[in-house]
Amino acid sequence: MILVVAASCFWSASIVFGISLEEAKAKGLVGEKANGYLGIVTSSGQDVQALTNDVNRKRRQAYEDIARRNKTPLDAVETLAGEKTIQNTQPGNYVEGSGGWVKK
């Protein structure tokens, strides 16, 4: 529950980068990785790279906070976050599968 609340605070990143997270997902530019971080599906410029870096930096910070508060290894938090974000990914958006990127 803590993870879901923390994660939802920044999942919908701002449009500071010229493209929102939702727009990047809808266009198939980024996808959710199993390790709890955002990945680039299609290389499409610096805005998407900057957006991805910003989202991942914020996620890492949130995961570290959750791990510290719960005295849990960081990788356990990242794995759980990856499972949750992939579960909650909208149909048609990309998620990381065992063989690479797949549309959910």
N, C-alpha and C positions, 0 to 999 in steps of 0.2 A: 504494500500500500504506500509506504513512504517513497519507494522508488517510483511508483506511478505518478504520485503528486509532484515529486521533484522533477521528473522527466517532462511532464506535461507543461511545466513552466517555460521551457525553452524549445520545445519541439517545433513550435510554430515561430521560428526565427523571423526576425523583422526583414523588411525589404531594403535594408541599408545597402545591400550588395547589388541592387538592381534586379534582383529576382528573389522571390520568397521561397521558403523551403517547400511549401505546398506546390508552388508553380514548378519548381525544379523536379519534384517527385512526379507531378502529373505529366511533365514533358519527357520523363524517362532519363533525366540527366543524373539523378542520384537515387540511391536505394539504401535500404536498411541492412546492415551487416549482422551476422550472428554474434559478433563480439560486442554489440551494443553501440556501435558507432555508425556514422553515415559514410557511405562510400560513393565514389564517382562511377557511374555506369558508362556514361559517354562523355568523353573529354570535350568541353565546350567553352572554355575560356576562363579568364581569371575570376569573374564574378562567382561562378559555381565553385571554383577552388577555394576562394575566400569564404564563401558561405559554408562550405563543408568544414573548413578549418575552424571557423568560429563555432559552429554547432558542436563539433567534436571536442573543442577546448572546453566548452560549457558542460558538455556531458561528462567529460573526464573529471572536471571539478566536482560535479554533483555526485558522481560515482565514488570519488575519494571521500567526500563528506559522509555519504551513506555507509561506506565500508568502515570508516573510523568510528562513527556513532554506534554501529552495530557490531564492532569488533569482528568483522568479516573480511576475508581476503578480497582485494580489489577485483581479481579475475572472476570471483563468484558473483559479485555485483554486476560486472560487465556481461557475464553470460546470461544472468537473469534478465537484465535490461534488454539484451538482444532478443531473447525469447519473447518478451512482452511487446517490444516494438514491432517485431515481425508479425506477431499475432494481431496487432492493432493496425497494421498497414492496410490501406485501402486497396480493394481489388483493382488490378490494372497497374499498380505501382510495383517497382522492382524490390525484390528481397534477395539476399544471398542464399543460394542453395548449395548442396554438396558439390555441384559441378559448375558453379558460377552464378551469375545473375539470372533470375527468372522472374517473369511477371506473376504476381499473385492473382 
